[in-house]
Every structure is written in structure tokens, then in C-alpha cells.
């Protein structure tokens, strides 16, 4: 059963509050889930699994579908790093170089879809 969609107003509020780094766990959880939800909408597919434990994991990016076992293309990071990547506060290259993102597989580069352009945000 699919998780309920987080409304834009609730998600954007959580993202704004969580970006400061000192938000409570439920706010961070909502922000992470909302940004991953948005990523899955702007880059639909099943080729890359993006994991932000303990909050959520999604599959995205068009290409070969993964169905069993460990996915061949995985991105895993913590909530603070993910929110910084999603918002443009941290570049993909810097996150990889700093070891805060672990990416495996030939399609596990999220540079083309980051930072996310969330609803209501002006161009970057």
C-alpha cells in the first residue's frame, strides 16, 4: 500500500524548518519524505534507489527496472545531507567527496535532478 502523499504546504513548511538543522525528528521526517516524494515525481522510474534512513527510500530515474535483491544503483545518505542536496545548499560532487553520500552503480548520479525545484520556489 502506498504512503499518503504529503501536501505541498505541509511539505514546504517542513523543508523550511528542517533546513536550519535543529528541527525536531517529526519535522525532519516530513521534510525528507516530501523531498523524496517530489524527486520520484520529477524523475519517475525504478532504476535508482535513494535511501535516507530511517525516514524513507524511493525508486526513481527511468531505465531498467529493479525487482529483486540489492538494487544495482543505490544512493544512501543521512537526512541533513539529503536536505542540503535537495535544496542546493550542497553539491553532489562535494557530498561525494566528503563521504556524506554513498552512491553505487552506473546510474546513481543525481546531478541532473538536483537541486530539486520544489513547488512555489523561484528559479535558482
N, C-alpha and C positions, 0 to 999 in steps of 0.2 A: 504494500500500500504506500502510495506516495505521501511525502510530508506536505502539509499545508503550505501554500505559497505565503511568503511574508509580504504584506502590503508595502508599497513604496514609502509611504510616510513613516511607518514604524521602522523600516529598514534603514532609511536615510538618517533618521534620528539616532539610531543605534550606532551607525557608522561614525557620525559626527562626534558622538560621545566617546566611542571606543578609540578613536584615533589619538586621543591625548595620552593613552597608555595607562591610566589609572581607573578605568571603568570597572564596575563590578562584573563578575563572571556571566550573569544572565545577559547583560548588555553586550559583552564581547561575543557571546554565543550567537546572539541575534545578528550582530554585525557580520560575523564570519559566514553564517548561513545565508544571509541576504546577499552578500557579495558573491558567494559561490553559486547561489541561485541565478544571479544576474550573469555570471560567467557562462553557465550552462545555457542560458537563453541567447547570448550573443555569439557563442561558439558551440552550437549543438553538435553532438556526436558521441562516440563511445571509444575513442582511441586513446585518450589520456585520462588517467585517474588522478584527480587533485585531492589530496588529503590534508586536512587541518585538524589533527586530533587535539582534544577529544570531541570536537564540535561537529564536524561533518566531513563527508567525502562525496565527490561528484565525478561523473564521467563527462567529458567534453571533447571537442575537436573532431571534425569529420575525418573519416578514414576507416581502416579495418576495425571491426567490432571485436571487443574483448568479451569473452563469456565465461571462462573457467580459470581457476588458479590465480597466480600472481599476474597482474597486468604487465605487459611488456613496456608500457610507458607510464611512469609514475612520477608525480611531483608531490613532495611532502614538506611541510613547514609548520611552524608554530603560528598562533593567532596574530601576534604582534607583527611578525614579518609578513604574513599574508595581507593584513590590512594595509601595511605600508606599501606593498607591491600593488594592491588593488587601487590605492589612492594616488599612486605616483610619487609617494614620498621616498621610495626606494626603487632602484632599477633592478631588473632581472640580473644583469651582469654583476652588480655589486652584491646582491643576495647570494648568488652562486659563489663568488669569490670569498665572501665572508663565511661561507659554510652554513648559512641560516636556511638555505633551500637545498633540498636533495632532489635531483632530477635524474631519472634513468630512462633510457630508451631514446630512439632516434627522433621521436616526435614530441618529446617532453620539454620543449622550449615554448614558454608562454609569452615571449616578447611581442608577437603580433597582436595579442589581445590585451596586453597590459600597458598602461593602467586602464582600468575599467572606466567607461563613461557612464556614470550612473544617471538615472532619470533626474531631470531638473538641474544638472550641473552644466555650466557653460563649458565651451571648448577649452582645452589645455594647451 
